[in-house]
Amino acid sequence: MTEVRKLTTPLSPETVRSLRRGDAVAVSGLMVTGRDALHKLWVKSWPSYPGLDLAGAILYHCGPVMRKERNGSWSVLAAGPTTSIREEPYEAAVLARYRFAGIVGKGGMGTKTLAALKEHGAVYLHAVGGAAQVLAEKVVRVAGVRHLDELGVPEAMWVLEVRDFPCIVTMDAHGDSLHEEVRRASREQLDEAIARKRPDAA
Amino acid sequence: MGEKPLGKKRSSEGAGRRPVATGRAATKAAPRDPFAEKALAATFTELYRRAATSMPPDVLAAIEEARDREAEGSAARETLEVLLTNSRLASVWSRPVCQDTGMPLFDVAVPAGVSLRAVERAAVKATRAATARGYLRPNSVDALTGENPGDGTGRGMPIVHVREHGRRSLVASLLLKGGGCENVGAQYALPNADLGADRDLDGVRKVVLDAVFQAQGKGCAPGILGVCLGGDRATGLAEAKRQLFRRLPDRSPEPALAKLEQELLEGANALGIGPMGFGGGTTLLGVKASRLARLPASYFVSVSYMCWATRRASVEVAPSGKAVFEQ
C-alpha cells in the first residue's frame, strides 16, 4: 500500500479534508466505541459528556470483549469493528451533534452518512473486520466507560486511548466512496455473469 | 477443572492423545463417566476455547494462498496479511479471533444410552464457563427486552443439535458464526425474474452470485459459502449452514454439486469485491453445496455466508474418556 499517514486526535478540519479515499492511516488518540444501542440512546436523549471532548475524536463501531481486572480496571480482550451500515439511520445526526472527525467501522455506510461526512468535515475509516487481536493491541489504555449498566459490555461507550490504529479511508470528506466504486464495478461483473449462460446449459 | 483429565490436557501438547482416564480410574472408586453432564461441560468448554481462539489450519492455508495471489502492495494483500497476523495472536494468547464470538452451533452425535438432556445442559454450562473466561463475549440479547444476561445463554442459545449414532464415541462439532456474516445470508425462491434465474443449476448460479454481490464486504470477506438447493425455508438454511462444518479441501461427493461449488467459487471471485470489499480477486475462500428434497411448488436456494474467521472445532470422546480435538 501507499505510505501510511499518521494521525493524532483531535483531527483538524484541514487534516480531515486532506484525506482521500484509498489512503492508509494510523490513528492515535481518543476513540470511543459506539454501536446499535448507543446510537439509539444518543438520538433519543443526546446526553452530554462533561470532561470528554468528542469534537475531533474518533467514533468506533465496535462491541469489544472486555475483562474486569481485580483492581477494578478494564482490559480489552478483543476489539474489531462491527458492521457500520446499521448505524446509517443515526450517523448524520450523531456527526452533527458530537462532531467526530472520523468513524471507524467495517463495510462502509450509505449516502446519507457520505453527505454528512462532507458537510461536517469527517471521514469514514475502514478497519479490518475480524482483526480483533491486531486491533485490541492498539488500545493502550481504557480511559473509562459510560452507559455500562444500561447497555452492557458490547454496547457500552468505552473510552479508549489508541496508538497507531490501522485503517483505510474508504469514504472521504469530498463525497468519494471506495464502497460505491467497488459496488459499481462488481455490479458490471455480475450483470455480465448473469447474462452469460453456463457453457453446458441448453 | 485442574483435577479432571480434560483439565490436564488443556496445558499439555497434543491434548487428548493420552488415555488419561485409565490412570484416573485406578485412584477412584468409580470411573468418571465422560458422557455425563459435568464431564461434557468441561469438554465443551475446551471446545469453545479452541474454536474461538484458534483458526482451522485449512482456512489459514487458504488465506495464505490468497495473499500470495493478490498484487504486491494492494489493500487486498495487506488485509489478508492482517488476518493471518490476527489469527496468530489470538491463538498464542488464547483470546477470541474476532470480538463477535458468534452464535454457537453445536452438532453432537452420541452413542446409544447417552442422555440428550445432559448434552444440552452441558452445552449451556460450557457457554457460561467460556464466557466467564473471556473466550466468548457476553453475546446473548433478549429479543423482547434487549437485556443482555451477560453469560452468553438465552432462549435457543446456544443452538444444540443432538442425535444418536451407531458408534461408541461421542462426536461434537462447534461452529461460531458472527452476526455480521449471518446478516448477509440469503434465501431465494426460483424462478427469480429479476435475475433471470430459472429452476435449474444455472438459476442457482445466478442467485448465489447475486447474494455474494449484495453482501459486498459486509460479511467480512473473504467468506465461505454454505449453499443448499431445495428443502423448505427452515431446513434449507439449516442445511446451508451445516455445510460450513466441512473443511475447505472437501469436495461434494456428487459430481454435479462439486462442479457447482467450483463454478460458484470462480464466479464469485470474478466479481472483484475482494477482502473487506476493498477490491481484489479474493471474495470467497470456498463454496460448499448440498441438497434436500423439495416440494414440486418450491425451489429454494439458501445461502449461509461465513466470514473469513470461520471458527469451527470438533472433539471425539471415547468411552474411556480420551478426547481428541480437531480443527
Interface residues (C-beta under 8 A of the other chain):
Chain A: M1 G22 A24 A37 C62 G63 P64 V65 R67 L77 A78 A79 G80 T82 T83 I85 K106 G107 G108 H126 V128 G129 G130 A131 A132 Q133 V134 A136 E137 G152 V153 P154 E155 P166 I168 T170 L178 H179 E181 V182 R183 A185 S186 R187 Q189 L190 A193 I194 K197 R198 A201
Chain B: G73 S74 A75 E78 T79 V82 L83 T85 N86 L89 A90 W93 R95 P96 V97 C98 Q99 D100 T101 G134 L136 R137 P138 N139 G146 N148 G150 G178 G179 G180 N183 L195 G196 D200 L201 D202 R205 K206 L209 D210 F213 Q216 G217 K218 C220 E263 G267 A270 L271 G272 I273 G274 M276 G277 F278 G279 C307 W308 A309
